[in-house]
Amino acid sequence: MIVMLLHKLPTFTLTDLKGEPFSTDDLLGKKTLIFMWASW
């Protein structure tokens, strides 16, 4: 488990499930948990 608190998230944009763009800039000032998972 890796826990990183108070680190700045790089700015990037993805498409949400509705097809709308979503930017990490939208998360500024909000408590956020980002969970990334990969199957090798």
Secondary structure, DSSP 8 states (H G I E B T S, - for coil): -----S------EEE-TTS-EEEGGGGTTS----------
